[in-house]
């Protein structure tokens, strides 16, 4: 398993937009979870455990950044993302307990990645959006 903190520090030390780094890390861990879900039996279980623990490490570091006093995101956005991070921790526990699969974690990462990608290519909109309820992920489709 990749030591995500060391990877995060090395990549962060390079000249890279923090949002681009976060996007890339979430993409890598999301791909690992998708691959793990495709594997059978013990190989799949081991890969799933490694992927969700890596996902938790990334989210733990994102949470540290979100609560840091120098974070420039609006307070409401930080609060919403901290709530998502707390949900991620609980969902990781459910995956480790084998009560659910990685699908909801994959979906939430993809949603966050869409926001990061938009934020790196265009200025943030001036309207405020309602926070996403992470418990609804995987239960409804975007088109409904």
Buried (B, 14 or more C-beta within 10 A) or exposed (E): EBEBEEBBEEBBEEEEEEBBBBBBBBBBBBEBBBBBBEEEEEEBEEBBBBBBBBBBBBBBBBBEBBEEEEBEBEEEBBBBBBBBBEBBEEBBEBBBEEEBBBBBBBBBBBBBBEBBBEBEEEEEEEEEEEEBEBEEBBEEEEEE
